[in-house]
Amino acid sequence: MRLQILGCYAATPRFLSPPSGQVLEAGKHLVLIDCGEGTQMQLRRFKVRFSRIQHIFISHLHGDHFFGLPGLIATFRLLGREKPLHIYGPSGIKEAITLLLKIGDSWTDFPLHFHELSSSESELILEDTTFSVRTLPLDHRIYTNGFLFTLSGGERRLIPEAVEKYGIDKAYYRRIKQGEDVYDSNGALISNALLADPPRPPKSYAYCSDTAFQPALVPYIKGVDVLYHESTFLHPEAALAEQTKHSTAGEAGRIARMAEVGRLVLGHYSTRYKDLEAFRKEALEYFPAVELAEEGAVIQW
Amino acid sequence: MRLQILGCYAATPRFLSPPSGQVLEAGKHLVLIDCGEGTQMQLRRFKVRFSRIQHIFISHLHGDHFFGLPGLIATFRLLGREKPLHIYGPSGIKEAITLLLKIGDSWTDFPLHFHELSSSESELILEDTTFSVRTLPLDHRIYTNGFLFTLSGGERRLIPEAVEKYGIDKAYYRRIKQGEDVYDSNGALISNALLADPPRPPKSYAYCSDTAFQPALVPYIKGVDVLYHESTFLHPEAALAEQTKHSTAGEAGRIARMAEVGRLVLGHYSTRYKDLEAFRKEALEYFPAVELAEEGAVIQW
């Protein structure tokens, strides 16, 4: 998986402090997670091949997470897109986006599919052979979901030298990948373990923004490789975090520790703070592997 | 008047090629003209005191002219604005903006007044003692208005040395500014011309984007000090300009010449062009005083 941060600031975007937006590459998928104002400019800036995006996940309907979506769709249209686009987000998103495109007489020529979310339980919302996406119910001022992205290791991996050595007919390759023992050219049964390596280990990414400190989240994100958890505030502003249903960096660190994740990525910083290192420092008090989301940063695993 | 360009590119915004947005300072007014995606970031970038903005004029409902508006309104709210905000734009703008703010439970605490436009005739839409705004019907794919901003010179200007010399009572100052002759302390009638200078000359700015070449516009903008006229394309793309109802730089130059304006400012460039000087060169074939809108550029008169 390869994650690129497009923007990582809260609330009132400024020049060079863009609001939430991330692209995640997982197997053959390139997906967009949240789409604050200016996200399409950031996609251009970081030379993301964004015509590849077929799935967009919107956590909630505060402007800093989706006001860039109508512009991105309009740009796809102007660039002559033909491939379908799937948008997952809270109920209401379809009406809003549809209205904005219609009043500009800018309805898309490509199929635009909205998958509106309203459940307060975690749901499986996308699944193909190796890639799946589940919602993560968050606790914010309005209905909000995080998203858990899982890339399974797929099938067992054929060992080219071994199938050649045993003279296995190509017709059997599909079965070997599925774990079966097969016959060699002499009619002898060959153990699958000799012909194929185990699948790659699955990989996972959890995106949790925006949310108050919410231990109920832990079972859903247990052991994920990378957790992005919002940290709008630092501990001195804990009362403000509670009031606005955001988290402090320390709270993000506690969630990461409880969920025993691989790495914690902080983001969604209030623009009141000048020094982002203070976020890392605060989270490190609870969890040892902390990274800071920064514009353009790439995290690969 | 002082005009600052925030963005001046057409259609698909890129990093450092922001879409339409301008701030105009006229007397005590600071108004925003169009508000493409990212305009609020540009306001921050150029350190505009944007809390002063009380009137926003939207030419038409294509995304590159108004997709930055919901975010700007949300930011005004987050910054605790109390002053009313007036938005002038095509019918439909109220429903769209209202819906976007409502689904995010982000309705404003300050009064938000929409002035929806639907006339195909030029209308006076704002007027106070010295400042007025008229619509300029344009010819685009959807209903579109340009705007004519006029700052009158106001009253005659008292000459402090003269009123002192003639011993004029302060009670007469108001009448002097209105052009009356008044009595001095000895009862002699003093000619107004001795006591006050004429008002400052009026100043004017016409904003015309987006539009096909439209000579019908000329009477409305006759003799304005500064004309901003869109030039999405260059002459080799004239057929495309006609088809999409945009103008070439040469056509903008012809309008400027016919209207005998003071200066022509070009903008709304298609991002297909790398060299903006070609726009100036093309317009100069028709009109001698041509400037290029560029990010952050300030034009004062």
Interface residues (C-beta under 8 A of the other chain):
Chain A: A11 T12 P13 R14 F15 P18 E37 G38 Q40 M41 Q42 R44 R45 H60 L61 H62 G63 D64 F67 G68 P70 G71 A74 T75 L78 L79 P90 G92 I93 E95 A96 L99 L100 I103 G104 D105 S106 R141 I142
Chain B: A11 T12 P13 R14 F15 P18 E37 G38 Q40 M41 Q42 R44 R45 H60 L61 H62 G63 D64 F67 G68 P70 G71 A74 T75 L78 L79 P90 G92 I93 E95 A96 L99 L100 I103 G104 D105 S106 R141 I142
